[in-house]
Amino acid sequence: MPTPRANRLRVSLESLHPAGKVLGCLALVVGALALPSIELPRLLWPAGVLLLIWLAAGLSPGVLLRRLSLALPFVLLAALSLPFLAHPEAHALAQWGPLTVTREGILAFESVLAKAGVCLLTLSLLAAVTPPHDLLAALRTLRAPGLLVTVLSLTLRYLALLQEEAAHMMRARDARGVPPTLRRRARVAGAMIGSLFLRSWERAERVGQAMTARGFTGTLPVLTSNRWRWADALVLALILAGTVSMVIA
């Protein structure tokens, strides 16, 4: 179980102004992406600090691993072709038929994985210590497009309804018995996905008509109890200073 100190740290992180946390994470992500490929060891200190904060706040390491495992395979798949990229000044390391592994390609591959790991770790920590409604309020404070904030707000509000609907369909499927063959199971899964899509579409139309009848103008109210404090400015300044020092050191 988390220690009282870890609980206090987590409460302190959650009490920070969401706009400051978003700006700090954005600065860290931009700094990591702007770092030259030959300076990848510099990413070790922000990654280490983020991991220490995650563990010291009493957050579950398993949750972090699950979040990283969901996104990193897509990054790995997108970066698989990088070791085989060749240009006139590339240094070949190995060759398999028409494919040539170059030192510059390997460096680019490592750079993509390292930067993606730091970015995902940053965003995971932000999501873990910031409730969804505070993130929406931060986007509104930072003058994000109103349509984007509204779409995200509606998505978060009705995602639970879709999950409940999907759970009902899965229980109905299980009550009828599991299909004996993989082909039939795939057919049932496809029918469930199609039915869930149609139900979601119909629900969205009904909700939209009801909201229009009640005078909806396209903007949902986003409320937050956080106020900007000196502590928020100090934390944001420390993040910005650390990011700048990482990039230009």
VMD Tcl script that draws the C-alpha trace (Angstrom):
set ca {
  {0.00 0.00 0.00}
  {1.20 3.57 -0.61}
  {2.85 5.27 2.33}
  {1.41 8.49 3.78}
  {4.27 10.41 2.18}
  {3.41 8.90 -1.18}
  {-0.21 9.87 -0.64}
  {0.80 13.44 0.16}
  {2.95 13.60 -2.96}
  {0.11 12.32 -5.12}
  {-2.32 14.78 -3.57}
  {0.18 17.58 -4.20}
  {0.52 16.58 -7.85}
  {-3.24 16.36 -8.26}
  {-3.73 19.79 -6.67}
  {-1.46 21.54 -9.17}
  {-3.23 23.66 -11.76}
  {-4.09 21.43 -14.75}
  {-3.03 24.06 -17.29}
  {0.41 24.24 -15.68}
  {0.73 20.46 -15.78}
  {-0.28 20.36 -19.43}
  {2.20 23.11 -20.33}
  {4.98 21.39 -18.41}
  {4.33 18.03 -20.06}
  {4.10 19.69 -23.47}
  {7.45 21.42 -22.90}
  {9.06 18.14 -21.85}
  {7.67 16.31 -24.88}
  {8.83 19.04 -27.27}
  {12.25 19.06 -25.62}
  {12.60 15.30 -25.96}
  {11.61 15.42 -29.62}
  {14.00 18.31 -30.30}
  {16.98 16.50 -28.78}
  {19.51 15.38 -31.43}
  {19.80 11.64 -31.99}
  {23.45 11.63 -30.91}
  {22.47 13.07 -27.50}
  {20.04 10.33 -26.45}
  {21.79 9.71 -23.07}
  {20.39 13.07 -21.97}
  {16.93 11.49 -21.94}
  {17.96 9.26 -19.05}
  {17.56 11.95 -16.40}
  {13.99 13.04 -17.31}
  {12.98 9.40 -17.66}
  {14.51 8.60 -14.28}
  {12.85 11.59 -12.62}
  {9.46 10.67 -14.07}
  {9.83 7.08 -12.88}
  {10.81 8.22 -9.40}
  {7.81 10.54 -9.24}
  {5.52 7.74 -10.42}
  {6.80 5.33 -7.74}
  {7.06 7.94 -4.97}
  {3.47 9.00 -5.57}
  {2.29 5.47 -4.84}
  {1.15 4.80 -8.39}
  {1.10 1.18 -9.51}
  {4.05 0.07 -11.68}
  {1.71 -2.45 -13.33}
  {-0.55 0.33 -14.56}
  {2.43 2.09 -16.12}
  {3.61 -1.11 -17.79}
  {0.14 -1.78 -19.20}
  {-0.11 1.73 -20.62}
  {3.33 1.53 -22.18}
  {2.67 -1.95 -23.56}
  {-0.42 -0.67 -25.38}
  {1.41 2.11 -27.25}
  {5.01 0.97 -27.67}
  {4.19 -1.91 -30.07}
  {2.73 0.61 -32.52}
  {5.84 2.78 -32.19}
  {8.03 -0.28 -32.70}
  {6.06 -1.29 -35.78}
  {6.38 2.20 -37.25}
  {10.13 2.31 -36.56}
  {11.02 -1.14 -37.92}
  {11.93 0.25 -41.32}
  {14.36 2.84 -39.97}
  {17.43 0.55 -39.70}
  {17.15 -0.14 -43.44}
  {17.03 3.49 -44.54}
  {20.03 4.30 -46.71}
  {21.52 7.50 -48.07}
  {24.78 8.23 -49.92}
  {26.80 8.79 -46.73}
  {25.36 5.89 -44.71}
  {27.72 3.35 -43.14}
  {26.54 -0.19 -43.90}
  {26.69 -2.70 -41.03}
  {24.98 -5.75 -42.51}
  {23.08 -6.78 -45.60}
  {20.33 -9.33 -46.25}
  {19.58 -9.46 -49.95}
  {18.30 -6.04 -51.04}
  {18.10 -4.81 -47.42}
  {21.06 -3.01 -45.88}
  {21.30 -2.16 -42.18}
  {23.10 1.15 -41.67}
  {24.58 2.72 -38.57}
  {22.53 5.88 -39.14}
  {19.38 3.76 -39.44}
  {20.10 2.00 -36.15}
  {20.67 5.38 -34.49}
  {17.37 6.68 -35.86}
  {15.59 3.54 -34.63}
  {16.99 3.95 -31.12}
  {16.13 7.65 -31.17}
  {12.49 7.01 -32.04}
  {12.08 4.37 -29.32}
  {13.79 6.46 -26.64}
  {11.86 9.63 -27.42}
  {8.57 7.76 -27.68}
  {9.23 6.10 -24.31}
  {9.85 9.44 -22.58}
  {6.78 11.01 -24.22}
  {4.54 8.11 -23.24}
  {5.90 8.14 -19.69}
  {5.21 11.89 -19.45}
  {1.66 11.57 -20.75}
  {0.97 8.55 -18.51}
  {2.02 10.50 -15.43}
  {-0.12 13.45 -16.52}
  {-3.17 11.23 -16.97}
  {-2.55 9.49 -13.63}
  {-2.51 12.69 -11.54}
  {-5.04 14.77 -13.49}
  {-8.76 13.89 -13.66}
  {-10.33 14.03 -17.14}
  {-12.50 17.04 -16.34}
  {-9.41 18.97 -15.21}
  {-7.66 18.13 -18.47}
  {-10.65 19.49 -20.37}
  {-10.58 22.62 -18.24}
  {-6.87 23.00 -18.98}
  {-7.53 22.77 -22.71}
  {-10.23 25.41 -22.38}
  {-7.85 27.63 -20.37}
  {-5.13 27.22 -23.00}
  {-7.58 28.33 -25.72}
  {-7.81 24.97 -27.47}
  {-10.45 24.83 -30.23}
  {-13.87 24.70 -28.65}
  {-15.06 21.96 -30.98}
  {-12.15 19.74 -29.91}
  {-12.91 20.26 -26.22}
  {-16.60 19.54 -26.79}
  {-15.89 16.34 -28.73}
  {-13.49 15.11 -26.05}
  {-15.96 15.95 -23.30}
  {-18.81 14.08 -24.99}
  {-16.52 11.14 -25.70}
  {-15.52 10.86 -22.04}
  {-19.09 11.23 -20.83}
  {-20.54 8.55 -23.08}
  {-17.63 6.12 -23.15}
  {-18.93 4.52 -19.95}
  {-22.32 4.03 -21.60}
  {-20.70 2.27 -24.55}
  {-18.72 0.06 -22.20}
  {-21.89 -0.88 -20.35}
  {-23.66 -1.64 -23.63}
  {-20.75 -3.81 -24.76}
  {-20.79 -5.65 -21.42}
  {-24.50 -6.42 -21.86}
  {-23.87 -7.80 -25.34}
  {-21.01 -9.98 -24.11}
  {-23.15 -11.40 -21.31}
  {-25.88 -12.18 -23.84}
  {-23.30 -13.89 -26.05}
  {-22.02 -15.98 -23.16}
  {-25.59 -16.96 -22.17}
  {-26.10 -18.39 -25.65}
  {-22.93 -20.44 -25.47}
  {-19.45 -19.90 -26.90}
  {-19.25 -20.80 -30.62}
  {-17.19 -23.96 -31.14}
  {-14.99 -22.76 -33.99}
  {-12.77 -19.72 -34.43}
  {-14.57 -18.75 -37.63}
  {-17.95 -18.64 -35.89}
  {-16.50 -16.72 -32.95}
  {-15.05 -14.16 -35.36}
  {-18.44 -13.87 -37.08}
  {-20.18 -13.30 -33.74}
  {-17.59 -10.70 -32.74}
  {-18.08 -8.87 -36.04}
  {-21.85 -8.87 -35.56}
  {-21.41 -7.51 -32.03}
  {-19.16 -4.70 -33.23}
  {-21.59 -3.76 -36.00}
  {-24.54 -3.81 -33.62}
  {-22.66 -1.70 -31.07}
  {-21.79 0.83 -33.78}
  {-25.41 1.12 -34.92}
  {-26.68 1.47 -31.35}
  {-24.05 4.12 -30.64}
  {-25.01 6.01 -33.77}
  {-28.71 5.96 -32.87}
  {-27.97 7.01 -29.28}
  {-25.79 9.87 -30.52}
  {-28.58 11.13 -32.79}
  {-31.13 11.02 -29.96}
  {-28.77 12.78 -27.56}
  {-27.94 15.41 -30.17}
  {-31.60 16.14 -30.86}
  {-32.33 16.37 -27.13}
  {-29.40 18.75 -26.57}
  {-30.49 20.95 -29.49}
  {-34.02 21.09 -28.13}
  {-32.62 22.32 -24.80}
  {-30.68 25.15 -26.45}
  {-27.24 23.59 -26.83}
  {-24.94 26.06 -28.61}
  {-21.97 23.77 -29.24}
  {-20.01 24.47 -26.06}
  {-20.21 22.39 -22.90}
  {-19.41 23.96 -19.53}
  {-16.10 22.75 -18.12}
  {-15.67 23.42 -14.41}
  {-12.57 23.16 -12.26}
  {-11.84 24.16 -8.67}
  {-8.11 24.72 -9.26}
  {-6.67 28.22 -9.11}
  {-3.28 29.38 -10.29}
  {-0.83 29.63 -7.39}
  {2.80 30.45 -6.87}
  {3.53 26.75 -6.46}
  {2.15 26.10 -9.95}
  {4.39 28.80 -11.44}
  {7.41 27.42 -9.57}
  {6.83 23.84 -10.75}
  {6.30 24.99 -14.34}
  {9.46 27.13 -14.20}
  {11.48 24.17 -12.90}
  {10.19 21.93 -15.70}
  {10.96 24.55 -18.34}
  {14.43 25.16 -16.93}
  {15.20 21.46 -16.80}
  {13.94 20.94 -20.35}
  {15.99 23.84 -21.72}
  {19.10 22.64 -19.94}
  {18.58 19.15 -21.34}
  {18.34 20.43 -24.91}
  {21.13 23.03 -24.94}
  {23.59 21.47 -22.47}
}
mol new
graphics top color blue
foreach p $ca { graphics top sphere $p radius 0.5 }
foreach p [lrange $ca 0 end-1] q [lrange $ca 1 end] { graphics top cylinder $p $q radius 0.2 }
display resetview
